[in-house]
Amino acid sequence: MTTLRKQPTRTCAACRSKDGKWTLVRVVRLPDGGGVALDPSGKRAGRGAYLCNSEACLTLAFKKGGLARTLKCQVPGTLEAELRTHFAGLTPAPLDTSKTNPE
């Protein structure tokens, strides 16, 4: 009999929604001032922050500073371009209307 592993839950640094660890994209602040990098494997050492698989969350993370706040460091602008390239190659997440803020 096969047992299913429970998937850890993580919170998006931009929209604050909770989702499974493996469905979110991880960004890591490398130890010893090594900078900030995309972590597709989710196993690199360092402080991590998670983002939903959506352009809206990526834009919000940089606009409101949620990514920098979660990582507790300045995030270089080159990382945004790298993340946009990475997100372009991913299948877009289904639209969740509960995340939108009607204004």
N, C-alpha and C positions, 0 to 999 in steps of 0.2 A: 504494500500500500504506500502510495506517495503522499507525503505531507507537503502542504503549501507553506512557503515561508511568508511571514507577515512583512509587507513592504513598509519601510520607515516613512514617516510623513515629514515633509519640509515645507517651509513658508517662503513664498516668492518675495524677494526684496523690494519689488515695485508695488504690486497690487495687494500684497499681504494675504493672498488666498493660500490654502493648504492643499498639497497634492503629494502623490507618491514621489519618493526620492529619485526614482529612475525615469520619471516623466519630465522632470525639470532639468534645466541646463545649469551646471555648476561653474562658478567663477571662483578662483582661489587666490588669496594673498599669500605669496610664497614666504617661507620663513627667512629670517636674517636680511630683511630688506631686499629680497630678490625680485620684487615687483608684483604685478597682478597678471594672471593668465587664465585663459579658458581651460577648463578641466573636463574634457568629454568622457573620460573614464570614471571620474568621480572618486579617484583614489589618491590623488596627489596630496602631499603633506602641506598643511597650512590652514589658515582660516578660510572657510568657504561661505559663499553666498549663492542662493539659488534664484533662477528666473524662470517664469513660465515660457513656454515655447510660442511666444507671440511677439510681433513687432511692437504692439502697443505697450507691453510690459517693458520691453527693452528701452523704448523711448522714454517712458515714465521713470525708469530706474536712473537714467542719466539726467533727465530734466529736474526731478525732485531730489536727487542725491541719495536715493535709497540704497544703491549699490555701494557707494562710498561709506555711508553710515554703517551698513552691515559689516563691511570689511574693515572698518575703522582705519582707513587710509585714503589718500587721493587716488582716483582711478584715472589712468592716462586716456586721452582722447583716442589714441590708436586702438585701444581695446574695443571701443564702440564699433569701429569699422570692422574689426576682426569678428565680433559677435554678429554683426549684420550679415557678413559673408557666411558665417556658420548657420545662422537662422534661415538664410536663403536656400540652403541645401536640405533643410528639414521639412517634414510634412507639417503644415500649419495645424495648430491645435484647434479643436472645434470652438466656435464662438460661444462663450458663456455669458449670457445676458446679465447674470447676477454681478459681474465684475464692472459693468458699465455704470457710470455715474451720470444720471440725467440732470443736465443743467440748462 
